[in-house]
Amino acid sequence: MEARDLIHPNLPEAVWRKSTHSGNNGGNCVEVASNVPGVVAVRDSKNPTGPALRFTPDEWRTFLTNIKSGQTP
């Protein structure tokens, strides 16, 4: 998969949420939308109109598993 395949500029149907682990300091947070069929989208909370990274649900689960176990891509 190419990096350009991950970037999705417009997801009007997405319902975005922040992690419960995010602080309220307006800092470095990401938002996730998982209500779009077959897509998990991630965006920078400081740039909500910017592009979002697009993952399949399996890719997203693998990513989270790797992060939780200390592995980095």
Biotite code that builds the C-alpha atoms (Angstrom):
import biotite.structure as struc

atoms = struc.array([
    struc.Atom([0.000, 0.000, 0.000], chain_id="A", res_id=1, res_name="MET", atom_name="CA", element="C"),
    struc.Atom([1.270, 3.427, -0.947], chain_id="A", res_id=2, res_name="GLU", atom_name="CA", element="C"),
    struc.Atom([1.112, 6.363, 1.458], chain_id="A", res_id=3, res_name="ALA", atom_name="CA", element="C"),
    struc.Atom([-1.265, 8.173, -0.913], chain_id="A", res_id=4, res_name="ARG", atom_name="CA", element="C"),
    struc.Atom([-3.730, 5.289, -0.470], chain_id="A", res_id=5, res_name="ASP", atom_name="CA", element="C"),
    struc.Atom([-3.934, 6.047, 3.245], chain_id="A", res_id=6, res_name="LEU", atom_name="CA", element="C"),
    struc.Atom([-4.863, 9.701, 2.902], chain_id="A", res_id=7, res_name="ILE", atom_name="CA", element="C"),
    struc.Atom([-8.530, 10.496, 2.533], chain_id="A", res_id=8, res_name="HIS", atom_name="CA", element="C"),
    struc.Atom([-9.286, 14.214, 2.198], chain_id="A", res_id=9, res_name="PRO", atom_name="CA", element="C"),
    struc.Atom([-13.038, 14.153, 2.752], chain_id="A", res_id=10, res_name="ASN", atom_name="CA", element="C"),
    struc.Atom([-15.169, 11.963, 5.012], chain_id="A", res_id=11, res_name="LEU", atom_name="CA", element="C"),
    struc.Atom([-18.382, 13.967, 5.513], chain_id="A", res_id=12, res_name="PRO", atom_name="CA", element="C"),
    struc.Atom([-20.246, 11.006, 7.010], chain_id="A", res_id=13, res_name="GLU", atom_name="CA", element="C"),
    struc.Atom([-17.590, 10.354, 9.658], chain_id="A", res_id=14, res_name="ALA", atom_name="CA", element="C"),
    struc.Atom([-18.456, 10.803, 13.331], chain_id="A", res_id=15, res_name="VAL", atom_name="CA", element="C"),
    struc.Atom([-15.211, 11.717, 15.082], chain_id="A", res_id=16, res_name="TRP", atom_name="CA", element="C"),
    struc.Atom([-14.234, 10.977, 18.693], chain_id="A", res_id=17, res_name="ARG", atom_name="CA", element="C"),
    struc.Atom([-11.164, 11.496, 20.835], chain_id="A", res_id=18, res_name="LYS", atom_name="CA", element="C"),
    struc.Atom([-9.630, 8.824, 22.987], chain_id="A", res_id=19, res_name="SER", atom_name="CA", element="C"),
    struc.Atom([-10.685, 8.778, 26.610], chain_id="A", res_id=20, res_name="THR", atom_name="CA", element="C"),
    struc.Atom([-6.936, 8.902, 27.311], chain_id="A", res_id=21, res_name="HIS", atom_name="CA", element="C"),
    struc.Atom([-6.652, 12.333, 25.665], chain_id="A", res_id=22, res_name="SER", atom_name="CA", element="C"),
    struc.Atom([-6.302, 15.259, 27.987], chain_id="A", res_id=23, res_name="GLY", atom_name="CA", element="C"),
    struc.Atom([-8.335, 18.444, 27.853], chain_id="A", res_id=24, res_name="ASN", atom_name="CA", element="C"),
    struc.Atom([-5.266, 20.608, 27.310], chain_id="A", res_id=25, res_name="ASN", atom_name="CA", element="C"),
    struc.Atom([-5.861, 20.954, 23.552], chain_id="A", res_id=26, res_name="GLY", atom_name="CA", element="C"),
    struc.Atom([-2.540, 19.299, 22.877], chain_id="A", res_id=27, res_name="GLY", atom_name="CA", element="C"),
    struc.Atom([-1.450, 16.513, 20.623], chain_id="A", res_id=28, res_name="ASN", atom_name="CA", element="C"),
    struc.Atom([-4.583, 14.442, 20.141], chain_id="A", res_id=29, res_name="CYS", atom_name="CA", element="C"),
    struc.Atom([-5.915, 12.341, 17.344], chain_id="A", res_id=30, res_name="VAL", atom_name="CA", element="C"),
    struc.Atom([-9.536, 11.716, 16.541], chain_id="A", res_id=31, res_name="GLU", atom_name="CA", element="C"),
    struc.Atom([-10.902, 8.439, 15.223], chain_id="A", res_id=32, res_name="VAL", atom_name="CA", element="C"),
    struc.Atom([-14.011, 7.716, 13.173], chain_id="A", res_id=33, res_name="ALA", atom_name="CA", element="C"),
    struc.Atom([-15.125, 4.108, 12.925], chain_id="A", res_id=34, res_name="SER", atom_name="CA", element="C"),
    struc.Atom([-18.720, 4.557, 11.771], chain_id="A", res_id=35, res_name="ASN", atom_name="CA", element="C"),
    struc.Atom([-17.904, 4.472, 8.033], chain_id="A", res_id=36, res_name="VAL", atom_name="CA", element="C"),
    struc.Atom([-18.337, 0.912, 6.684], chain_id="A", res_id=37, res_name="PRO", atom_name="CA", element="C"),
    struc.Atom([-14.980, -0.777, 6.079], chain_id="A", res_id=38, res_name="GLY", atom_name="CA", element="C"),
    struc.Atom([-12.972, 2.275, 7.146], chain_id="A", res_id=39, res_name="VAL", atom_name="CA", element="C"),
    struc.Atom([-11.301, 3.490, 10.320], chain_id="A", res_id=40, res_name="VAL", atom_name="CA", element="C"),
    struc.Atom([-10.174, 7.072, 9.815], chain_id="A", res_id=41, res_name="ALA", atom_name="CA", element="C"),
    struc.Atom([-7.701, 8.991, 11.967], chain_id="A", res_id=42, res_name="VAL", atom_name="CA", element="C"),
    struc.Atom([-7.056, 12.729, 11.898], chain_id="A", res_id=43, res_name="ARG", atom_name="CA", element="C"),
    struc.Atom([-5.187, 15.404, 13.808], chain_id="A", res_id=44, res_name="ASP", atom_name="CA", element="C"),
    struc.Atom([-7.561, 17.099, 16.247], chain_id="A", res_id=45, res_name="SER", atom_name="CA", element="C"),
    struc.Atom([-5.786, 20.413, 15.647], chain_id="A", res_id=46, res_name="LYS", atom_name="CA", element="C"),
    struc.Atom([-6.626, 20.217, 11.930], chain_id="A", res_id=47, res_name="ASN", atom_name="CA", element="C"),
    struc.Atom([-10.155, 18.800, 11.678], chain_id="A", res_id=48, res_name="PRO", atom_name="CA", element="C"),
    struc.Atom([-10.604, 19.985, 8.090], chain_id="A", res_id=49, res_name="THR", atom_name="CA", element="C"),
    struc.Atom([-7.313, 18.449, 6.986], chain_id="A", res_id=50, res_name="GLY", atom_name="CA", element="C"),
    struc.Atom([-6.751, 14.995, 5.534], chain_id="A", res_id=51, res_name="PRO", atom_name="CA", element="C"),
    struc.Atom([-7.380, 11.812, 7.466], chain_id="A", res_id=52, res_name="ALA", atom_name="CA", element="C"),
    struc.Atom([-5.493, 8.547, 7.396], chain_id="A", res_id=53, res_name="LEU", atom_name="CA", element="C"),
    struc.Atom([-7.699, 5.691, 6.259], chain_id="A", res_id=54, res_name="ARG", atom_name="CA", element="C"),
    struc.Atom([-7.280, 2.120, 7.538], chain_id="A", res_id=55, res_name="PHE", atom_name="CA", element="C"),
    struc.Atom([-9.278, -1.062, 7.142], chain_id="A", res_id=56, res_name="THR", atom_name="CA", element="C"),
    struc.Atom([-10.586, -2.399, 10.464], chain_id="A", res_id=57, res_name="PRO", atom_name="CA", element="C"),
    struc.Atom([-7.968, -5.202, 10.343], chain_id="A", res_id=58, res_name="ASP", atom_name="CA", element="C"),
    struc.Atom([-5.142, -2.726, 9.686], chain_id="A", res_id=59, res_name="GLU", atom_name="CA", element="C"),
    struc.Atom([-6.356, -0.567, 12.579], chain_id="A", res_id=60, res_name="TRP", atom_name="CA", element="C"),
    struc.Atom([-6.472, -3.536, 14.987], chain_id="A", res_id=61, res_name="ARG", atom_name="CA", element="C"),
    struc.Atom([-2.945, -4.537, 13.943], chain_id="A", res_id=62, res_name="THR", atom_name="CA", element="C"),
    struc.Atom([-1.728, -0.965, 14.419], chain_id="A", res_id=63, res_name="PHE", atom_name="CA", element="C"),
    struc.Atom([-3.230, -0.741, 17.925], chain_id="A", res_id=64, res_name="LEU", atom_name="CA", element="C"),
    struc.Atom([-1.874, -4.166, 18.889], chain_id="A", res_id=65, res_name="THR", atom_name="CA", element="C"),
    struc.Atom([1.615, -3.137, 17.785], chain_id="A", res_id=66, res_name="ASN", atom_name="CA", element="C"),
    struc.Atom([1.458, 0.179, 19.648], chain_id="A", res_id=67, res_name="ILE", atom_name="CA", element="C"),
    struc.Atom([0.240, -1.497, 22.846], chain_id="A", res_id=68, res_name="LYS", atom_name="CA", element="C"),
    struc.Atom([3.064, -4.047, 22.672], chain_id="A", res_id=69, res_name="SER", atom_name="CA", element="C"),
    struc.Atom([5.695, -1.360, 22.079], chain_id="A", res_id=70, res_name="GLY", atom_name="CA", element="C"),
    struc.Atom([6.323, -2.213, 18.438], chain_id="A", res_id=71, res_name="GLN", atom_name="CA", element="C"),
    struc.Atom([6.636, 0.578, 15.930], chain_id="A", res_id=72, res_name="THR", atom_name="CA", element="C"),
    struc.Atom([6.231, 0.299, 12.171], chain_id="A", res_id=73, res_name="PRO", atom_name="CA", element="C"),
])
